[in-house]
Amino acid sequence: MPLMVLDEDLAEQVIKRRRASPAYRWDEVWEGVYVAMPLPDILYFDLAAVFLLAFYSEYSGRRGYRVHGHINISDRNRE
C-alpha cells in the first residue's frame, strides 16, 4: 500500500528508522522521492529465478553477453 509522508520531521524520523534496519538496503530514491520498498518474499525470488534461468539459457556462453541476477541498473551518472 503506497503511503506519502508530507510532514518533513516525520519523514526524517521514518527514514532514520529505515536506515537502522536491514530493510534499508532495498530502499531507493526516484527523482528525489524516497521510496521504502517492501522486503522481497519467496514469490519474488521464484519469479527472479525463472527470468534468470530463461536469460541464462539463451545468452550464457555467447560472446559479449553476461547474465547476472539481483543487480541494480540505473541510467544515472555517478556523482
Residue pairs with C-beta under 8 A, 6 or more apart in sequence:
5 11
5 14
11 34
14 36
15 34
18 24
18 27
18 36
23 36
23 37
23 39
26 37
26 38
26 39
26 40
27 34
27 35
27 36
27 37
28 34
28 35
28 37
29 35
48 69
48 70
49 69
52 67
52 69
55 67
56 67
59 65
59 66
59 67
60 67
